[in-house]
């Protein structure tokens, strides 16, 4: 099955890429989650619009990504959340929350889709967060989750 990716999919490709996947993976996973759409001959316009939007959101170049990486890795980022006794959160910290906190710390706009979380953050304390700023540049930031 041929698909046009609408979002970054780890190990598969980025927005606007045309990929060949197994029928079940595309039909049951990628399409329902909005990460891909079926490829058609008229889909070339869709690919161009997705790539144009990606370019507008992307960091300008690798040097700019390195500059942002330096700001993120040197900053102490604190995020205040509601928590109960024992340090358990009510819910979890989302990628959008992390992106907002990192944007404030870096002074640059960081897209929530670039934040890579291994497991959801559900407790207070320091957590390591990866941010994919550019194809070749990934920043490791420390996020300190504190009780509000």
PLY file of the C-alpha trace (Angstrom):
ply
format ascii 1.0
element vertex 148
property float x
property float y
property float z
element edge 147
property int vertex1
property int vertex2
end_header
0.00 0.00 0.00
1.37 3.42 -0.94
0.85 6.23 1.56
1.71 9.91 1.78
2.95 10.66 5.30
1.40 13.70 6.96
3.54 13.55 10.12
6.97 12.33 11.16
6.94 8.54 11.66
10.03 7.07 13.32
11.86 4.67 11.04
9.60 5.42 8.08
9.91 9.03 6.99
8.76 12.61 7.35
5.79 14.65 6.21
5.31 14.62 2.47
7.25 11.38 1.90
5.63 8.69 -0.22
6.23 5.28 1.36
5.27 1.67 0.69
3.93 -0.14 3.80
2.05 -3.36 4.54
-1.70 -3.07 4.01
-2.63 -3.74 7.64
-0.10 -1.27 9.05
-1.36 1.48 6.79
-5.07 0.74 7.08
-5.20 -0.05 10.83
-2.51 2.19 12.28
-1.22 5.05 10.13
-4.45 6.23 8.46
-6.67 6.19 11.61
-4.03 8.10 13.59
-3.80 10.73 10.85
-0.14 10.00 10.18
-0.74 9.10 6.55
-3.20 9.33 3.69
-3.68 7.04 0.70
-1.51 7.83 -2.29
-3.34 8.90 -5.44
-2.22 10.43 -8.70
-3.77 13.73 -7.62
-1.84 13.49 -4.36
1.15 15.34 -5.80
-0.52 18.65 -4.87
-0.97 17.33 -1.35
2.70 16.35 -1.17
3.78 19.82 -2.28
1.55 21.56 0.28
2.76 19.28 3.08
6.40 19.93 2.18
5.77 23.70 2.00
4.16 23.68 5.45
7.03 21.56 6.81
9.58 24.00 5.41
7.78 26.95 7.02
7.82 25.24 10.44
11.35 23.87 10.20
14.39 25.41 11.73
16.17 27.51 9.11
19.41 25.55 8.85
21.79 23.34 10.78
23.73 26.27 12.28
20.51 27.71 13.69
19.61 24.26 15.07
23.01 24.04 16.79
22.41 27.47 18.35
19.02 26.38 19.73
20.58 23.12 20.96
23.13 25.11 22.97
20.37 27.17 24.57
18.28 24.11 25.45
21.08 22.01 26.88
22.33 24.85 29.06
18.92 25.90 30.40
17.14 24.75 33.52
13.53 24.17 32.45
10.90 23.92 35.17
7.32 22.86 34.48
4.65 23.31 37.17
1.88 20.69 37.22
-0.83 19.51 39.59
0.22 16.48 41.61
-1.15 14.42 44.46
0.55 12.89 47.46
3.62 10.83 46.69
4.52 12.89 43.63
2.04 11.25 41.24
0.62 13.60 38.61
-3.04 14.02 37.75
-2.68 12.81 34.16
0.61 13.18 32.31
2.84 15.90 30.92
2.11 16.26 27.20
4.48 17.06 24.35
2.68 20.41 23.92
3.38 21.32 27.57
7.04 20.41 27.13
7.32 22.36 23.86
5.83 25.48 25.50
8.26 25.26 28.45
11.25 24.71 26.15
10.15 27.58 23.88
10.19 29.94 26.86
13.63 28.72 27.96
15.21 28.90 24.49
13.48 32.06 23.31
12.68 30.23 20.06
9.52 28.54 18.82
9.68 24.77 19.28
7.06 22.59 17.61
5.43 19.91 19.76
6.00 17.35 17.00
9.76 17.64 17.46
9.61 16.56 21.14
10.51 12.87 21.51
9.15 11.13 24.61
10.03 7.52 25.33
7.46 7.05 28.08
4.84 9.52 29.33
5.98 11.68 32.23
3.74 10.88 35.20
5.87 11.82 38.21
7.63 14.80 39.74
11.38 15.25 39.39
13.97 15.63 36.65
13.33 13.94 33.30
15.45 13.79 30.13
13.68 14.97 26.98
14.95 14.77 23.39
14.09 17.43 20.82
14.79 16.74 17.13
15.61 20.23 15.87
17.03 19.25 12.48
17.68 16.04 10.59
21.22 15.93 12.03
20.71 17.82 15.32
19.00 16.41 18.42
19.08 18.29 21.73
18.90 16.60 25.12
17.12 18.86 27.60
16.49 18.33 31.29
12.93 19.04 32.36
12.29 19.51 36.06
8.64 18.73 36.84
7.57 20.49 40.06
4.32 20.64 41.98
2.17 23.71 41.38
0 1
1 2
2 3
3 4
4 5
5 6
6 7
7 8
8 9
9 10
10 11
11 12
12 13
13 14
14 15
15 16
16 17
17 18
18 19
19 20
20 21
21 22
22 23
23 24
24 25
25 26
26 27
27 28
28 29
29 30
30 31
31 32
32 33
33 34
34 35
35 36
36 37
37 38
38 39
39 40
40 41
41 42
42 43
43 44
44 45
45 46
46 47
47 48
48 49
49 50
50 51
51 52
52 53
53 54
54 55
55 56
56 57
57 58
58 59
59 60
60 61
61 62
62 63
63 64
64 65
65 66
66 67
67 68
68 69
69 70
70 71
71 72
72 73
73 74
74 75
75 76
76 77
77 78
78 79
79 80
80 81
81 82
82 83
83 84
84 85
85 86
86 87
87 88
88 89
89 90
90 91
91 92
92 93
93 94
94 95
95 96
96 97
97 98
98 99
99 100
100 101
101 102
102 103
103 104
104 105
105 106
106 107
107 108
108 109
109 110
110 111
111 112
112 113
113 114
114 115
115 116
116 117
117 118
118 119
119 120
120 121
121 122
122 123
123 124
124 125
125 126
126 127
127 128
128 129
129 130
130 131
131 132
132 133
133 134
134 135
135 136
136 137
137 138
138 139
139 140
140 141
141 142
142 143
143 144
144 145
145 146
146 147
